[in-house]
Amino acid sequence: MSTSTSDSEQFTGRHETAEVHPSAHVDAEAHLGEGVVVGPRSYIGAGVRLERGVRVIGSAHIEGPATIGAGTMVYPYAVIGMPGQDFKFAPGDATPGVKVGSGCVIREHATIHQATTGDHPTTVGNKCYMMVASHVGHDCVVGNGVILVNSALLAGHVEVHDNAILSGNTAVHQFCRVGRMAIVSGGVATAMDVPPFCLCDQINATNGLNLVGLRRANVPKESIDALRFAFRTVISKSLPREEALQTLRRLGERDPYVREMADFIATSKRGVGRGADRNTRRSG
């Protein structure tokens, strides 16, 4: 596809059934699905695939290989698919690229970097919300329904599981994991794993449960009570690792949420931060 340098503010260019502003650049090897809109001064490189209904508002930059799922909206100055910030990886090296799911919102100045290893792209799941200046580093895997608030930062190889929330100005060290429905409070950094359903509100500390999130997700009361008991008796105490896992596994025989917590901790390589159980202390 040839590009135009017209200053017209009308979406006059087309790529299949997509609308492309004449000031945008769309590489001939890019694929634009039905109903895609590419706004003014955007750059869509070779190997980029925009699925049905993707809207690139304007002045965004997407390099391939990259797939953006149906209905995702990309705001101005977002950058997707640039090389990872890794000295071992040089621009032009082979990369599996980036994969973003459907129904996501990627706000201004958010960045998602290419994978640098293997055959698995840097991945952002479905219905994620990346707020202004949030960052997903190379080789990260972000689950579905994750919220990265303004300036939340994921270093390389981080995993964030479904429906977790990273608040503003948070930072997660490389190779760490944030469990399902966990929350990291604003301004907090962690170099340790955050277990599912838990709250990290101090550096490298797990200080209670995400009770608000659990209730909003309609988790049964008996499971919330089981998680509170497990947290109070295991995670908030400095038990030896094997004793802690044995206790969690025993409690998990009666509740699937506790079992998920036990499985997460059993596979932790960076360890889990421990701290005071603020939630259960407040709520009795």
C-alpha positions as CSV (number, residue, x, y, z in Angstrom):
1,M,0.0,0.0,0.0
2,S,1.3,3.4,-0.9
3,T,1.1,6.1,1.7
4,S,0.1,9.7,1.3
5,T,1.5,12.8,2.8
6,S,-1.8,14.7,2.5
7,D,-2.6,17.0,5.4
8,S,-6.3,16.2,5.0
9,E,-8.0,15.3,8.2
10,Q,-10.4,12.9,6.5
11,F,-10.0,9.1,6.6
12,T,-9.7,8.7,2.9
13,G,-7.2,5.8,2.6
14,R,-8.3,2.2,2.8
15,H,-6.7,-1.2,3.4
16,E,-9.3,-3.9,2.6
17,T,-12.2,-2.6,4.7
18,A,-10.1,-0.6,7.1
19,E,-10.0,3.2,7.2
20,V,-6.5,4.7,7.1
21,H,-5.8,8.4,7.5
22,P,-3.7,9.7,4.6
23,S,-0.9,10.9,7.0
24,A,-0.5,7.4,8.5
25,H,2.0,4.9,7.3
26,V,0.8,1.3,6.8
27,D,3.4,-1.2,5.5
28,A,2.4,-3.3,2.6
29,E,3.0,-6.4,4.6
30,A,0.7,-5.3,7.5
31,H,-2.7,-6.9,7.8
32,L,-5.7,-4.7,8.7
33,G,-8.9,-6.5,9.5
34,E,-12.5,-5.4,8.9
35,G,-13.4,-2.1,10.5
36,V,-9.9,-1.2,11.6
37,V,-9.2,2.5,11.9
38,V,-5.7,3.9,11.8
39,G,-5.6,7.6,12.8
40,P,-3.3,10.5,11.8
41,R,0.5,10.1,11.9
42,S,0.4,6.5,13.1
43,Y,3.0,4.0,12.0
44,I,2.0,0.4,11.3
45,G,5.0,-1.7,10.4
46,A,5.6,-4.9,8.5
47,G,4.3,-8.0,10.2
48,V,1.7,-6.2,12.2
49,R,-1.8,-7.7,12.3
50,L,-4.6,-5.6,13.5
51,E,-7.7,-7.7,14.0
52,R,-11.3,-6.7,13.4
53,G,-12.3,-3.3,14.9
54,V,-9.0,-2.2,16.3
55,R,-8.7,1.5,16.5
56,V,-5.4,3.3,16.5
57,I,-6.4,6.8,17.4
58,G,-3.3,8.6,16.1
59,S,0.4,9.1,16.5
60,A,1.0,5.6,17.7
61,H,3.8,3.3,16.6
62,I,3.4,-0.5,16.2
63,E,6.3,-2.6,14.9
64,G,6.0,-6.3,13.8
65,P,5.8,-9.0,14.4
66,A,2.8,-8.0,16.4
67,T,-0.9,-9.0,16.7
68,I,-3.4,-6.7,18.2
69,G,-6.7,-8.4,19.1
70,A,-10.2,-7.4,18.0
71,G,-11.7,-4.3,19.4
72,T,-8.5,-3.1,21.1
73,M,-8.0,0.7,21.3
74,V,-4.5,2.2,21.0
75,Y,-4.2,5.8,22.1
76,P,-1.7,8.5,20.9
77,Y,2.0,8.0,21.5
78,A,1.6,4.4,22.6
79,V,4.5,2.2,21.3
80,I,4.1,-1.5,20.7
81,G,6.7,-3.9,19.4
82,M,10.0,-2.1,19.8
83,P,13.1,-4.2,20.7
84,G,13.4,-5.3,24.3
85,Q,15.7,-3.4,26.6
86,D,18.2,-6.2,26.9
87,F,21.9,-5.7,26.1
88,K,22.0,-9.3,24.8
89,F,19.3,-8.5,22.2
90,A,20.2,-6.3,19.2
91,P,17.7,-4.6,16.9
92,G,17.1,-6.9,13.9
93,D,17.5,-10.1,15.9
94,A,14.8,-12.7,15.4
95,T,11.9,-12.2,17.7
96,P,8.4,-13.8,18.2
97,G,7.3,-10.2,18.8
98,V,4.2,-9.1,20.7
99,K,0.6,-10.4,21.1
100,V,-2.1,-8.2,22.5
101,G,-5.6,-9.7,23.2
102,S,-9.0,-8.4,22.3
103,G,-10.9,-5.6,24.0
104,C,-7.8,-4.0,25.5
105,V,-7.2,-0.3,26.1
106,I,-3.7,1.0,25.7
107,R,-3.4,4.6,26.8
108,E,-1.0,7.4,26.0
109,H,2.8,6.6,26.2
110,A,2.2,3.0,27.2
111,T,4.9,0.6,25.9
112,I,5.0,-3.1,25.1
113,H,8.4,-4.5,24.1
114,Q,9.2,-7.5,21.8
115,A,10.1,-10.9,23.3
116,T,13.8,-11.7,23.1
117,T,13.9,-15.4,23.6
118,G,12.2,-18.6,22.4
119,D,9.1,-18.7,20.4
120,H,6.6,-17.1,22.8
121,P,5.8,-13.4,22.2
122,T,5.5,-10.8,24.9
123,T,1.8,-11.3,25.7
124,V,-1.0,-9.1,27.0
125,G,-4.3,-10.9,27.5
126,N,-7.9,-9.9,26.8
127,K,-9.7,-6.9,28.3
128,C,-6.6,-5.5,29.9
129,Y,-6.3,-1.8,30.7
130,M,-2.8,-0.2,30.4
131,M,-3.0,3.4,31.6
132,V,-0.7,6.3,30.8
133,A,3.0,5.5,30.7
134,S,2.6,1.9,31.9
135,H,5.2,-0.5,30.6
136,V,5.3,-4.3,29.8
137,G,8.9,-5.4,29.3
138,H,10.2,-8.0,27.0
139,D,9.1,-11.6,27.4
140,C,6.3,-10.7,29.9
141,V,3.1,-12.7,30.1
142,V,0.1,-10.6,31.3
143,G,-3.2,-12.4,31.8
144,N,-6.8,-11.4,31.1
145,G,-8.5,-8.5,32.8
146,V,-5.2,-7.0,34.2
147,I,-5.1,-3.3,35.1
148,L,-1.8,-1.5,34.9
149,V,-2.4,2.0,36.4
150,N,-0.3,5.0,35.4
151,S,3.4,4.4,35.3
152,A,3.1,0.8,36.5
153,L,6.3,-1.0,35.3
154,L,6.9,-4.6,34.5
155,A,10.6,-5.7,34.0
156,G,11.5,-8.5,31.6
157,H,10.0,-12.0,32.0
158,V,7.4,-10.9,34.6
159,E,4.1,-12.9,34.8
160,V,0.9,-11.1,35.9
161,H,-2.0,-13.5,36.3
162,D,-5.7,-12.8,35.5
163,N,-7.5,-9.8,37.1
164,A,-4.5,-8.5,39.0
165,I,-4.1,-4.8,39.6
166,L,-0.8,-2.9,39.7
167,S,-1.5,0.6,41.1
168,G,0.2,3.8,40.0
169,N,4.0,4.0,40.1
170,T,4.5,0.4,41.0
171,A,7.5,-1.7,39.8
172,V,7.9,-5.5,39.5
173,H,11.4,-7.0,39.3
174,Q,12.3,-9.2,36.4
175,F,11.2,-12.9,36.6
176,C,8.7,-12.1,39.4
177,R,5.0,-13.2,39.3
178,V,1.9,-11.5,40.5
179,G,-0.9,-13.9,41.2
180,R,-4.5,-13.9,40.2
181,M,-6.6,-11.1,41.7
182,A,-3.7,-9.8,43.6
183,I,-3.1,-6.1,44.0
184,V,0.1,-4.1,44.4
185,S,-0.5,-0.7,46.1
186,G,0.6,2.6,44.6
187,G,4.3,3.5,44.8
188,V,5.4,0.0,45.9
189,A,8.1,-2.1,44.3
190,T,8.5,-5.9,44.6
191,A,11.4,-8.2,43.9
192,M,9.4,-11.2,45.2
193,D,6.3,-13.0,44.1
194,V,2.9,-11.7,45.2
195,P,0.5,-14.7,45.8
196,P,-3.0,-14.8,44.3
197,F,-5.7,-12.9,46.1
198,C,-3.2,-11.0,48.2
199,L,-2.2,-7.4,48.9
200,C,1.3,-6.1,48.5
201,D,1.4,-2.6,50.1
202,Q,5.1,-2.4,51.2
203,I,8.3,-3.4,49.4
204,N,8.6,-7.2,49.2
205,A,5.8,-7.7,51.7
206,T,2.5,-9.4,51.5
207,N,0.2,-7.7,54.0
208,G,-3.2,-9.2,53.7
209,L,-5.9,-10.2,51.2
210,N,-7.5,-8.2,48.4
211,L,-10.8,-8.5,50.2
212,V,-12.5,-5.8,48.1
213,G,-11.5,-7.6,44.9
214,L,-12.6,-11.0,46.2
215,R,-16.0,-9.7,47.2
216,R,-16.5,-7.8,43.9
217,A,-15.7,-11.0,42.0
218,N,-18.4,-12.8,44.0
219,V,-16.0,-15.3,45.6
220,P,-18.0,-17.4,48.1
221,K,-17.8,-16.2,51.7
222,E,-16.6,-19.6,52.8
223,S,-13.7,-19.4,50.4
224,I,-12.8,-15.8,51.6
225,D,-12.9,-17.1,55.2
226,A,-10.7,-20.0,54.2
227,L,-8.2,-17.7,52.5
228,R,-8.2,-15.4,55.6
229,F,-7.4,-18.4,57.8
230,A,-4.7,-19.6,55.5
231,F,-3.1,-16.2,55.3
232,R,-3.3,-15.7,59.1
233,T,-1.8,-19.1,60.0
234,V,0.7,-19.5,57.2
235,I,1.7,-16.5,55.0
236,S,1.8,-13.9,57.7
237,K,4.1,-16.1,59.8
238,S,7.8,-17.0,59.2
239,L,7.2,-20.7,58.8
240,P,9.8,-22.8,57.1
241,R,8.9,-23.3,53.5
242,E,8.1,-27.0,53.6
243,E,5.9,-26.6,56.7
244,A,4.1,-23.6,55.1
245,L,3.4,-25.6,52.0
246,Q,2.2,-28.7,53.9
247,T,-0.2,-26.6,55.9
248,L,-1.5,-24.8,52.8
249,R,-1.9,-28.0,50.9
250,R,-3.8,-29.5,53.8
251,L,-6.1,-26.5,53.9
252,G,-6.4,-26.5,50.1
253,E,-8.0,-29.9,50.2
254,R,-11.1,-28.2,51.4
255,D,-11.1,-25.0,49.3
256,P,-10.0,-24.5,45.6
257,Y,-8.8,-20.9,46.3
258,V,-6.5,-21.9,49.0
259,R,-5.3,-24.8,46.8
260,E,-4.5,-22.2,44.1
261,M,-2.5,-20.1,46.6
262,A,-0.6,-23.3,47.7
263,D,0.3,-24.2,44.1
264,F,1.5,-20.7,43.3
265,I,3.8,-20.6,46.3
266,A,5.1,-24.1,45.6
267,T,6.3,-23.0,42.2
268,S,7.8,-19.7,43.3
269,K,11.4,-19.2,42.4
270,R,11.9,-15.7,43.9
271,G,10.1,-16.4,47.1
272,V,7.0,-14.7,48.6
273,G,7.3,-11.6,50.8
274,R,5.6,-11.8,54.2
275,G,4.3,-9.2,56.5
276,A,1.5,-8.3,59.0
277,D,-2.0,-9.4,58.2
278,R,-3.6,-6.0,58.1
279,N,-6.9,-7.1,56.6
280,T,-7.7,-9.8,59.2
281,R,-6.5,-7.5,62.0
282,R,-9.0,-4.8,60.9
283,S,-11.9,-7.1,60.3
284,G,-11.5,-9.5,63.2
